[in-house]
Amino acid sequence: MPSDKPARRLEDIVENVQAILRYTAGMDETTFREDQKTYDAVERCLERISEAAAKLGDQAPVLVPGQPWQEIRALGNRLRHEYDAIRED
C-alpha cells in the first residue's frame, strides 16, 4: 500500500542520505570498515532508506524518476535476511 505521506517518505530518504554523508565524511574505506559504530549507523540509515522507498511503492518512480527503486527496496531485505553475505565495500 503506497504511503499517504509521500513527501515525508522522500524527506526520510534525503535525511538518511545526508546522515550517511555526515557519518562518513573524511573516512576512507579502511577507516570505515574499522569503525564498527559508523558501519552500523550507515547500515541502519540504509535500512530506513529502503523502508521509505518501499512505503512509496509505485509513487517513487513518478515522484523521482530514473532511480533504481527496486534495488533500493530490495536492499532492506538483503540487510535483514542476507546480512552475513553483505560485503563492506
C-alpha positions as protocol buffer text, in pm:
chain_id: "A"
residue {
  index: 1
  type: MET
  ca { x: 0 y: 0 z: 0 }
}
residue {
  index: 2
  type: PRO
  ca { x: 153 y: 330 z: -106 }
}
residue {
  index: 3
  type: SER
  ca { x: 225 y: 590 z: 158 }
}
residue {
  index: 4
  type: ASP
  ca { x: -32 y: 860 z: 223 }
}
residue {
  index: 5
  type: LYS
  ca { x: 264 y: 1084 z: 310 }
}
residue {
  index: 6
  type: PRO
  ca { x: 496 y: 1064 z: 8 }
}
residue {
  index: 7
  type: ALA
  ca { x: 665 y: 1397 z: 86 }
}
residue {
  index: 8
  type: ARG
  ca { x: 755 y: 1270 z: 433 }
}
residue {
  index: 9
  type: ARG
  ca { x: 896 y: 945 z: 289 }
}
residue {
  index: 10
  type: LEU
  ca { x: 1112 y: 1143 z: 45 }
}
residue {
  index: 11
  type: GLU
  ca { x: 1231 y: 1360 z: 336 }
}
residue {
  index: 12
  type: ASP
  ca { x: 1321 y: 1041 z: 526 }
}
residue {
  index: 13
  type: ILE
  ca { x: 1534 y: 928 z: 232 }
}
residue {
  index: 14
  type: VAL
  ca { x: 1710 y: 1264 z: 200 }
}
residue {
  index: 15
  type: GLU
  ca { x: 1771 y: 1291 z: 576 }
}
residue {
  index: 16
  type: ASN
  ca { x: 1923 y: 944 z: 592 }
}
residue {
  index: 17
  type: VAL
  ca { x: 2144 y: 1004 z: 288 }
}
residue {
  index: 18
  type: GLN
  ca { x: 2265 y: 1327 z: 450 }
}
residue {
  index: 19
  type: ALA
  ca { x: 2331 y: 1139 z: 775 }
}
residue {
  index: 20
  type: ILE
  ca { x: 2542 y: 881 z: 591 }
}
residue {
  index: 21
  type: LEU
  ca { x: 2743 y: 1161 z: 430 }
}
residue {
  index: 22
  type: ARG
  ca { x: 2799 y: 1327 z: 771 }
}
residue {
  index: 23
  type: TYR
  ca { x: 2895 y: 999 z: 942 }
}
residue {
  index: 24
  type: THR
  ca { x: 3146 y: 904 z: 675 }
}
residue {
  index: 25
  type: ALA
  ca { x: 3291 y: 1249 z: 598 }
}
residue {
  index: 26
  type: GLY
  ca { x: 3668 y: 1229 z: 576 }
}
residue {
  index: 27
  type: MET
  ca { x: 3676 y: 849 z: 600 }
}
residue {
  index: 28
  type: ASP
  ca { x: 3842 y: 623 z: 354 }
}
residue {
  index: 29
  type: GLU
  ca { x: 3722 y: 266 z: 300 }
}
residue {
  index: 30
  type: THR
  ca { x: 3967 y: 118 z: 551 }
}
residue {
  index: 31
  type: THR
  ca { x: 3868 y: 363 z: 824 }
}
residue {
  index: 32
  type: PHE
  ca { x: 3502 y: 296 z: 755 }
}
residue {
  index: 33
  type: ARG
  ca { x: 3547 y: -82 z: 779 }
}
residue {
  index: 34
  type: GLU
  ca { x: 3732 y: -49 z: 1108 }
}
residue {
  index: 35
  type: ASP
  ca { x: 3478 y: 187 z: 1269 }
}
residue {
  index: 36
  type: GLN
  ca { x: 3202 y: -50 z: 1379 }
}
residue {
  index: 37
  type: LYS
  ca { x: 2976 y: 224 z: 1517 }
}
residue {
  index: 38
  type: THR
  ca { x: 2983 y: 418 z: 1192 }
}
residue {
  index: 39
  type: TYR
  ca { x: 2935 y: 99 z: 990 }
}
residue {
  index: 40
  type: ASP
  ca { x: 2631 y: 8 z: 1199 }
}
residue {
  index: 41
  type: ALA
  ca { x: 2490 y: 361 z: 1177 }
}
residue {
  index: 42
  type: VAL
  ca { x: 2526 y: 364 z: 799 }
}
residue {
  index: 43
  type: GLU
  ca { x: 2362 y: 23 z: 774 }
}
residue {
  index: 44
  type: ARG
  ca { x: 2067 y: 147 z: 981 }
}
residue {
  index: 45
  type: CYS
  ca { x: 2032 y: 453 z: 758 }
}
residue {
  index: 46
  type: LEU
  ca { x: 2028 y: 227 z: 452 }
}
residue {
  index: 47
  type: GLU
  ca { x: 1751 y: 22 z: 615 }
}
residue {
  index: 48
  type: ARG
  ca { x: 1546 y: 339 z: 670 }
}
residue {
  index: 49
  type: ILE
  ca { x: 1603 y: 449 z: 310 }
}
residue {
  index: 50
  type: SER
  ca { x: 1489 y: 109 z: 187 }
}
residue {
  index: 51
  type: GLU
  ca { x: 1179 y: 114 z: 408 }
}
residue {
  index: 52
  type: ALA
  ca { x: 1084 y: 465 z: 295 }
}
residue {
  index: 53
  type: ALA
  ca { x: 1124 y: 355 z: -68 }
}
residue {
  index: 54
  type: ALA
  ca { x: 904 y: 52 z: 0 }
}
residue {
  index: 55
  type: LYS
  ca { x: 638 y: 276 z: 154 }
}
residue {
  index: 56
  type: LEU
  ca { x: 646 y: 498 z: -153 }
}
residue {
  index: 57
  type: GLY
  ca { x: 569 y: 196 z: -369 }
}
residue {
  index: 58
  type: ASP
  ca { x: 465 y: 283 z: -724 }
}
residue {
  index: 59
  type: GLN
  ca { x: 471 y: 653 z: -638 }
}
residue {
  index: 60
  type: ALA
  ca { x: 853 y: 654 z: -617 }
}
residue {
  index: 61
  type: PRO
  ca { x: 936 y: 644 z: -990 }
}
residue {
  index: 62
  type: VAL
  ca { x: 666 y: 902 z: -1061 }
}
residue {
  index: 63
  type: LEU
  ca { x: 798 y: 1143 z: -798 }
}
residue {
  index: 64
  type: VAL
  ca { x: 1169 y: 1082 z: -864 }
}
residue {
  index: 65
  type: PRO
  ca { x: 1224 y: 909 z: -1197 }
}
residue {
  index: 66
  type: GLY
  ca { x: 1548 y: 748 z: -1300 }
}
residue {
  index: 67
  type: GLN
  ca { x: 1635 y: 591 z: -966 }
}
residue {
  index: 68
  type: PRO
  ca { x: 1686 y: 217 z: -910 }
}
residue {
  index: 69
  type: TRP
  ca { x: 1381 y: 193 z: -683 }
}
residue {
  index: 70
  type: GLN
  ca { x: 1351 y: -185 z: -698 }
}
residue {
  index: 71
  type: GLU
  ca { x: 1713 y: -226 z: -590 }
}
residue {
  index: 72
  type: ILE
  ca { x: 1672 y: 33 z: -315 }
}
residue {
  index: 73
  type: ARG
  ca { x: 1368 y: -151 z: -178 }
}
residue {
  index: 74
  type: ALA
  ca { x: 1544 y: -487 z: -209 }
}
residue {
  index: 75
  type: LEU
  ca { x: 1840 y: -367 z: -5 }
}
residue {
  index: 76
  type: GLY
  ca { x: 1632 y: -377 z: 312 }
}
residue {
  index: 77
  type: ASN
  ca { x: 1557 y: -745 z: 262 }
}
residue {
  index: 78
  type: ARG
  ca { x: 1923 y: -817 z: 195 }
}
residue {
  index: 79
  type: LEU
  ca { x: 2027 y: -635 z: 513 }
}
residue {
  index: 80
  type: ARG
  ca { x: 1769 y: -823 z: 718 }
}
residue {
  index: 81
  type: HIS
  ca { x: 1792 y: -1170 z: 568 }
}
residue {
  index: 82
  type: GLU
  ca { x: 2132 y: -1192 z: 400 }
}
residue {
  index: 83
  type: TYR
  ca { x: 2329 y: -979 z: 645 }
}
residue {
  index: 84
  type: ASP
  ca { x: 2607 y: -1237 z: 664 }
}
residue {
  index: 85
  type: ALA
  ca { x: 2667 y: -1214 z: 289 }
}
residue {
  index: 86
  type: ILE
  ca { x: 2689 y: -832 z: 272 }
}
residue {
  index: 87
  type: ARG
  ca { x: 3037 y: -707 z: 187 }
}
residue {
  index: 88
  type: GLU
  ca { x: 3163 y: -387 z: 347 }
}
residue {
  index: 89
  type: ASP
  ca { x: 3270 y: -246 z: 12 }
}
